[in-house]
Amino acid sequence: MIRIPFQTLQDEFYRVLASVGFTDERAVLCARLFAENQRDGVYSHGLNRFPGFVAGLGSKQINFRSRPEKTESFGALERWDGKMGVGLVNAHICMHRATELAEVHGIGCVGLSNTNHWMRAGAYALHAAEAGYIGICWTNTTRLMPPWGSAEKIIGNNPMAIGIPRKDGHILLDMAMSQYSNGKLEVLKLQEKELPLPGGYDTKGKLTVDPGEILDSKRALPIGYWKGSGLALVLDTMAAVISGGQATHQIGKQGSEYAVSQVYIAINATGLMGQAMLDETVAAIVNDFHTATPLDENEKVRYPGEGMLRIRQESLEKGVLVDETQWRALLEMNKTSTN
């Protein structure tokens, strides 16, 4: 791993996007979101996923010229059609719209259909938290995981994120319904590292900490066993119902993952209780949480998102950590392409 200045990384992402004709303000946003994922230590959805994203632009599976459109509204609830556009941009727009609805109604909810992979769920929950709202969002996926009690891959791992605004660093829960996301398994396999805890089954049906074995078997372990399996099903159902889009079983028949369904919710907690009371309530909870005695005296018990803030600070001070091979590949991408 080597360190690269954040702005340099963002500029290289944008250079590649521009080389395929994606050059407007949405391309700038897209490059920034990819760079921020890498900056915050979400290596599975930064450099690791960028080549596949660019390939999707080239194959026209992702239409960077389209923009999402509102199709229905019902008070604080809206449905939007992603028009098979850039998943990261569609997600950013829809969470922003949810905050606008929450400013009027106290809560806002946007269901988004026909969109593409949004990369990192937490980016959009953080977007809401930065604006002072509680942000909740989730997506369904193609078939990526067996339900509890089966070895057949039927349900999605349906990542969700919750962001809670906090003056000294937002709380951010960002998780897939599998113990480890596919992206995390890919990164650890690349780094030739084992999982800290069993994350799925090997090809012989035994629990394993080998990420490559789990990718080969395609049997990721649901979080909380049957609980994660049930939650994955519920999130898929809600995404399809609220957005009017496809469910996992329909996405799974396509051959590749596209036209997924997502939900974005913003809650105006500041309007409900005032900024001072919000800050005091959240601070008291975090302060009490930090009183827990860690099992490892060299570590502290961290609230969700606390580790990310530490990595972000290091990235901004020392440079963003990147895999050297992936970085060299990015520098060479589309150098001879013309618009």
Sequence and secondary structure as in RCSB ss.txt:
>XXXX:A:sequence
MIRIPFQTLQDEFYRVLASVGFTDERAVLCARLFAENQRDGVYSHGLNRFPGFVAGLGSKQINFRSRPEKTESFG
ALERWDGKMGVGLVNAHICMHRATELAEVHGIGCVGLSNTNHWMRAGAYALHAAEAGYIGICWTNTTRLMPPWGS
AEKIIGNNPMAIGIPRKDGHILLDMAMSQYSNGKLEVLKLQEKELPLPGGYDTKGKLTVDPGEILDSKRALPIGY
WKGSGLALVLDTMAAVISGGQATHQIGKQGSEYAVSQVYIAINATGLMGQAMLDETVAAIVNDFHTATPLDENEK
VRYPGEGMLRIRQESLEKGVLVDETQWRALLEMNKTSTN
>XXXX:A:secstr
 EEE HHHHHHHHHHHHHHTT  SHHHHHHHHHHHHHHHTT GGGTTTTHHHHHHHHHTTSS TT   EEEEEET
TEEEEE TT  HHHHHHHHHHHHHHHHHHHSEEEEEEEEE   S THHHHHHHHHTTSEEEEEE  SS B  TT 
SS  B    EEEEE  TTS EEEEE SBSS HHHHHHHHHTT   SS  EE TTS EES HHHHHHHT B BTTT
HHHHHHHHHHHHHHHHHH    HHHHTTSSS  SEEEEEEEE HHHHH HHHHHHHHHHHHHHHTTS  SSTTS 
   TTHHHHHHHHHHHHH EEE HHHHHHHHHTTTT   
